[in-house]
Amino acid sequence: MLVILLLKEAIEHGGFVTGGGWFVAGLVFSVLIGVTLKEFHHHHSEEEKEHSHNKSSTWRVLISDFFHNIVDGIAIIAGFGINIGAGVTAFLGILGHQTIQQAGQQVLLVESKVKPGKAIFISFVVSLSIFLGFIFTGNEALEVVLMALSSGIVAWKVGTDMMHTNWNKKMILGFMVGALILALILVLIPHEH
């Protein structure tokens, strides 16, 4: 829902070429990041099979998450730039995603022999990068670019997450209920700038 709304707004305010072009740039950027991270992904030796992640792979995940959080912040800001409903939708969608992501980070850090208290602190510091998106507010032309770019990045992330999920009936139902709630928020709150 957020991808469609962000892209629609970017095209409405920046034109099809600008909005569509930056959407495609977001997709390409996401593909390049995905390919780069796969290139640096480590392979487990026989000794590592009992221990699923080493420190270097964990830090790569944290660095990737740092930059991903900036995009999440931009998506939230872009949503609120459209209207309160889009902002709430962006916030709730990203909050759900971040909750799961942060829990996974805790597991990675603890598996890498980081003490639980320090793991929470590290994740907290990484999560603060979401506020770096606030630097980019106030410039309407830049907001159009960021809306289109973030819609491409979010579209790629959602698509890859959906392809790598082992779906069952409960997950499908949860997905549909969540999508319905977000759609209702977007429909029920009037469109204004």
Phi, psi and omega per residue, in radians:
M1 nan -0.763 -3.120
L2 -1.142 -0.713 -3.137
V3 -1.039 -0.819 -3.126
I4 -1.092 -0.777 -3.117
L5 -1.143 -0.801 -3.139
L6 -1.091 -0.763 -3.132
L7 -1.149 -0.737 3.120
K8 -1.033 -0.797 -3.138
E9 -1.147 -0.716 3.136
A10 -1.099 -0.725 3.126
I11 -1.218 -0.686 3.137
E12 -1.091 -0.688 -3.061
H13 -1.688 -0.377 -3.096
G14 -2.027 -0.137 -3.094
G15 1.635 2.807 -3.076
F16 -1.120 -0.743 -3.090
V17 -1.150 -0.837 -3.130
T18 -1.168 -0.913 -3.123
G19 -1.094 -0.840 3.137
G20 -1.142 -0.676 3.134
G21 -1.109 -0.775 3.133
W22 -1.253 -0.512 3.033
F23 -1.086 -0.839 3.116
V24 -1.095 -0.685 3.097
A25 -1.063 -0.677 3.077
G26 -1.106 -0.708 3.085
L27 -1.112 -0.827 -3.126
V28 -1.092 -0.766 3.104
F29 -1.003 -0.768 3.140
S30 -1.121 -0.727 3.106
V31 -1.086 -0.794 -3.135
L32 -1.090 -0.732 3.096
I33 -1.101 -0.770 3.132
G34 -1.063 -0.754 3.125
V35 -1.155 -0.748 3.140
T36 -1.079 -0.784 -3.134
L37 -1.143 -0.628 3.093
K38 -1.152 -0.653 3.126
E39 -1.089 -0.631 -3.101
F40 -1.581 -0.059 -3.128
H41 -1.135 2.324 -3.083
H42 -1.460 2.786 3.084
H43 -1.909 2.395 -3.092
H44 -1.350 2.348 2.994
S45 -1.479 3.063 3.118
E46 -1.040 -0.666 -3.139
E47 -1.199 -0.515 -3.084
E48 -1.454 -0.200 -3.043
K49 -1.040 -0.562 3.086
E50 -1.298 -0.496 -3.123
H51 -1.934 1.917 -2.900
S52 -1.287 -0.393 -3.133
H53 -2.444 2.450 3.035
N54 -1.736 3.067 -3.054
K55 -1.133 -0.663 -3.105
S56 -1.154 -0.686 3.117
S57 -1.198 -0.624 3.112
T58 -1.136 -0.741 3.141
W59 -1.192 -0.576 3.053
R60 -1.083 -0.707 3.112
V61 -1.118 -0.740 -3.128
L62 -1.151 -0.705 3.113
I63 -1.141 -0.755 3.086
S64 -1.046 -0.764 3.140
D65 -1.117 -0.638 3.102
F66 -0.956 -0.867 -3.118
F67 -1.272 -0.625 3.099
H68 -1.075 -0.671 3.141
N69 -1.119 -0.593 3.091
I70 -1.065 -0.761 3.112
V71 -1.112 -0.710 3.090
D72 -1.035 -0.746 3.107
G73 -1.077 -0.729 3.109
I74 -1.110 -0.696 3.130
A75 -1.119 -0.696 3.105
I76 -1.137 -0.809 3.133
I77 -1.079 -0.758 3.122
A78 -1.084 -0.694 3.102
G79 -1.051 -0.848 3.122
F80 -1.187 -0.442 3.053
G81 -1.153 -0.472 3.117
I82 -1.383 -1.037 3.050
N83 -2.999 3.025 -3.070
I84 -1.108 -0.639 3.137
G85 -1.128 -0.766 3.108
A86 -1.151 -0.665 3.109
G87 -1.129 -0.779 3.117
V88 -1.125 -0.714 3.111
T89 -1.072 -0.826 3.125
A90 -1.068 -0.800 -3.111
F91 -1.078 -0.822 -3.112
L92 -1.159 -0.725 3.115
G93 -1.095 -0.782 -3.124
I94 -1.258 -0.619 3.083
L95 -1.055 -0.777 3.111
G96 -1.085 -0.785 3.124
H97 -1.108 -0.775 -3.108
Q98 -1.158 -0.624 3.129
T99 -1.044 -0.813 3.123
I100 -1.173 -0.747 -3.119
Q101 -1.094 -0.754 -3.125
Q102 -1.177 -0.639 3.078
A103 -1.095 -0.722 3.095
G104 -1.107 -0.660 3.098
Q105 -1.094 -0.672 3.131
Q106 -1.071 -0.732 3.124
V107 -1.094 -0.812 3.137
L108 -1.039 -0.786 -3.111
L109 -1.136 -0.783 -3.134
V110 -1.154 -0.683 3.068
E111 -1.091 -0.465 3.125
S112 -1.541 0.270 3.073
K113 1.261 0.419 3.030
V114 -1.524 2.340 -3.141
K115 -1.108 2.519 -3.063
P116 -0.925 -0.747 3.134
G117 -1.091 -0.746 3.113
K118 -1.197 -0.619 3.109
A119 -1.074 -0.747 3.115
I120 -1.101 -0.747 3.137
F121 -1.097 -0.793 3.141
I122 -1.061 -0.808 3.129
S123 -1.091 -0.683 3.127
F124 -1.083 -0.810 -3.141
V125 -1.085 -0.775 3.116
V126 -1.088 -0.704 -3.102
S127 -1.174 -0.412 3.126
L128 -1.132 -0.292 3.130
S129 -1.106 -0.267 3.095
I130 -1.055 -0.489 -3.116
F131 -1.368 -0.199 3.095
L132 -1.132 -0.378 3.094
G133 -1.088 -0.403 -3.137
F134 -1.146 -0.369 3.127
I135 -1.072 -0.494 -2.990
F136 -1.647 0.231 -3.109
T137 -1.589 2.786 3.037
G138 1.750 -0.261 -3.134
N139 -1.936 1.909 -3.026
E140 -1.066 -0.711 3.126
A141 -1.116 -0.715 3.109
L142 -1.197 -0.632 3.107
E143 -1.103 -0.643 3.085
V144 -1.080 -0.808 3.123
V145 -1.065 -0.799 -3.101
L146 -1.166 -0.631 3.081
M147 -1.084 -0.845 -3.111
A148 -1.175 -0.775 -3.141
L149 -1.083 -0.821 -3.134
S150 -1.182 -0.545 3.094
S151 -1.159 -0.642 3.071
G152 -1.162 -0.746 3.140
I153 -1.151 -0.805 3.140
V154 -1.135 -0.691 3.118
A155 -1.047 -0.759 3.131
W156 -1.124 -0.774 -3.110
K157 -1.106 -0.811 3.131
V158 -1.097 -0.773 3.132
G159 -1.054 -0.816 3.141
T160 -1.188 -0.672 3.078
D161 -1.054 -0.739 -3.120
M162 -1.185 -0.622 3.137
M163 -1.246 -0.504 -3.087
H164 -1.689 0.181 -3.138
T165 -1.695 2.370 3.028
N166 -1.521 1.650 -3.012
W167 -1.264 2.467 2.956
N168 -2.318 3.089 -3.047
K169 -1.063 -0.711 -3.133
K170 -1.135 -0.703 3.136
M171 -1.163 -0.720 3.113
I172 -1.098 -0.769 3.112
L173 -1.095 -0.783 3.112
G174 -1.068 -0.720 3.108
F175 -1.084 -0.798 -3.114
M176 -1.151 -0.721 3.118
V177 -1.130 -0.772 3.116
G178 -1.077 -0.773 3.115
A179 -1.097 -0.693 3.120
L180 -1.118 -0.771 3.120
I181 -1.058 -0.826 3.140
L182 -1.122 -0.678 3.100
A183 -1.116 -0.720 3.115
L184 -1.093 -0.709 3.095
I185 -1.036 -0.796 -3.111
L186 -1.149 -0.652 -3.090
V187 -1.355 -0.689 -3.030
L188 -1.359 -0.443 3.131
I189 -1.652 2.208 -3.042
P190 -1.098 2.605 3.130
H191 -1.412 2.114 3.104
E192 -2.672 2.803 3.131
H193 -2.098 nan nan
